[in-house]
């Protein structure tokens, strides 16, 4: 028995309701038996060759302008007082890291298409919405009982 599900296993040439996929007992995109280290190119190729499979993708989401402003504002937690240079430097490093990397996100999805400029268009299962993933920020993909970790 296989530990994954493909859309073609359910129906063929029919549009599938995403809530149906979420409620199937076999939907366990977060489960994996083995881990493999792969280059980013190899991971993207694996994703493209399995468009009909549900996958879990971990990546860094680009922060919004509001989130950046909020993080910069958090540098001055004690607005009426002073803070030491050491405290300020520690806060500044954390803010810079968040602005540069973004927010870590794990999403269960189906790959829809590969777009220009290194983006993947996916259908998020939780919200049934299209989302974009910057391929440069992918940390790992869990697909068909295997966790593919991007080598750094």
URTA-V759887 format. One record per backbone hydrogen bond with DSSP energy under -0.5 kcal/mol. CO is the residue of the C=O (numbers start at 0). NH is the residue of the N-H. E is the energy in kcal/mol with one decimal. If there is no record, write none. Layout:
co:CO nh:NH e:E
co:CO nh:NH e:E
This chain:
co:4 nh:53 e:-1.0
co:5 nh:8 e:-1.5
co:5 nh:9 e:-0.6
co:6 nh:9 e:-1.5
co:6 nh:10 e:-2.0
co:16 nh:19 e:-0.7
co:16 nh:20 e:-1.3
co:17 nh:21 e:-1.9
co:18 nh:22 e:-1.3
co:19 nh:23 e:-0.6
co:20 nh:23 e:-0.7
co:23 nh:26 e:-1.8
co:25 nh:27 e:-1.2
co:27 nh:30 e:-1.6
co:33 nh:146 e:-2.8
co:35 nh:37 e:-0.5
co:35 nh:148 e:-2.6
co:37 nh:150 e:-2.8
co:38 nh:42 e:-2.2
co:39 nh:43 e:-2.4
co:40 nh:44 e:-2.2
co:41 nh:45 e:-2.3
co:42 nh:46 e:-2.3
co:43 nh:47 e:-2.6
co:44 nh:48 e:-2.0
co:46 nh:49 e:-1.3
co:47 nh:50 e:-0.7
co:49 nh:52 e:-1.8
co:51 nh:6 e:-2.5
co:54 nh:56 e:-0.5
co:54 nh:108 e:-3.0
co:55 nh:141 e:-2.8
co:56 nh:106 e:-2.7
co:57 nh:138 e:-3.4
co:57 nh:139 e:-1.2
co:58 nh:60 e:-0.6
co:58 nh:104 e:-3.2
co:60 nh:102 e:-2.1
co:63 nh:67 e:-2.1
co:64 nh:68 e:-2.4
co:65 nh:69 e:-2.4
co:66 nh:70 e:-2.4
co:67 nh:71 e:-2.6
co:68 nh:72 e:-2.5
co:69 nh:73 e:-1.6
co:71 nh:74 e:-1.2
co:72 nh:75 e:-1.3
co:73 nh:76 e:-0.6
co:74 nh:76 e:-0.7
co:76 nh:78 e:-1.0
co:77 nh:80 e:-0.6
co:83 nh:87 e:-2.4
co:84 nh:88 e:-2.7
co:85 nh:89 e:-2.3
co:86 nh:90 e:-2.3
co:87 nh:91 e:-2.8
co:88 nh:92 e:-2.2
co:89 nh:93 e:-1.8
co:90 nh:94 e:-2.4
co:91 nh:95 e:-2.7
co:92 nh:96 e:-2.3
co:93 nh:97 e:-2.1
co:94 nh:98 e:-2.6
co:95 nh:99 e:-2.4
co:96 nh:100 e:-3.1
co:96 nh:101 e:-0.5
co:97 nh:101 e:-1.9
co:102 nh:60 e:-3.8
co:104 nh:58 e:-2.7
co:106 nh:56 e:-2.9
co:106 nh:108 e:-0.5
co:107 nh:124 e:-2.6
co:107 nh:125 e:-0.5
co:108 nh:54 e:-2.6
co:109 nh:122 e:-2.7
co:112 nh:114 e:-0.6
co:112 nh:120 e:-3.4
co:114 nh:117 e:-0.5
co:114 nh:118 e:-0.6
co:115 nh:118 e:-0.5
co:117 nh:134 e:-2.6
co:118 nh:114 e:-2.8
co:119 nh:121 e:-0.6
co:119 nh:132 e:-2.2
co:120 nh:111 e:-2.9
co:120 nh:112 e:-1.9
co:121 nh:123 e:-0.7
co:121 nh:130 e:-2.7
co:122 nh:109 e:-1.6
co:123 nh:127 e:-1.7
co:128 nh:123 e:-2.8
co:130 nh:121 e:-2.9
co:132 nh:119 e:-2.4
co:132 nh:134 e:-0.7
co:133 nh:136 e:-2.0
co:134 nh:137 e:-1.3
co:138 nh:149 e:-2.5
co:139 nh:57 e:-2.8
co:140 nh:142 e:-0.6
co:140 nh:147 e:-3.6
co:141 nh:55 e:-2.2
co:142 nh:145 e:-1.3
co:144 nh:32 e:-2.7
co:144 nh:33 e:-1.2
co:145 nh:142 e:-2.7
co:145 nh:147 e:-0.7
co:146 nh:35 e:-3.0
co:146 nh:148 e:-0.7
co:147 nh:140 e:-2.1
co:148 nh:37 e:-2.7
